[in-house]
Amino acid sequence: MVDQSIYNSVLDLACELVNSSSAELTQNYWHAYQKLNELCELHKGTSKDHPLQWEALADYTRNIEQALNIYLIAIEVATNLNLSEYVASSQFAVAERFLEAGNKSEAITWASRADENARTCSNLELRKEISEFLLESAETHKRF
């Protein structure tokens, strides 16, 4: 379970990031992003380290390669804490990023890993999203 204060901090910063994502608010975006990055680094390797903060940071990282590296941290932290839902969620996010980059085969590979981990958690919405992603990817793959 994520510490409530960490959850609230991450949620507040994510809201700031969403609300400042337009071009005229770029400075606000980067300020909130830096605060989220500092939060992650502050908790890294401590008892407060949690995949939620890393996945949020990766979600708002605009450089795909950097985001993928941050998702890998989230997966490692989730694996160490035996949090299969967070492992699946981060793996699914990696799949989405690979698809965004045009790499369908890697996207399918990561989505399949996410599907395996999602089967052990109770988050039905996540399981549904992953299944739909895999089905759509398979249909698209058949057409080409």
GIDAGI-V697104 format. One line per field, one symbol per residue. phi: phi as a letter, one per 20 degrees, with the letter a starting at -180 (. if undefined). burial: I if it has 16 or more other ideal C-beta (glycine too) atoms within 10 Angstrom, else O. A space follows every 10 residues. Layout:
phi->???
burial->???
This chain:
phi->.fggffgfff fffffgfffd efgfdgffgf ffffffffff ffegmdfefb fgffffffgd efeffffgff fffgffffff eldfffgfff ffffgffffg endfffffgf fffffgfffe deffffgfgf ffgfffffff fffd
burial->OIOOOIOOII OOIIOIIOOI OOOOOOOOIO OIIOOIIOII OOIOOOOOII IIIIIIIIII IOOOOOIIOI IOIIIOIIOO OOIIIIIIII IIIIIIIIIO OOOOOIIIOI IOIIIOIIOO IOOOOIIOII OOIIOOIOOO OOOO
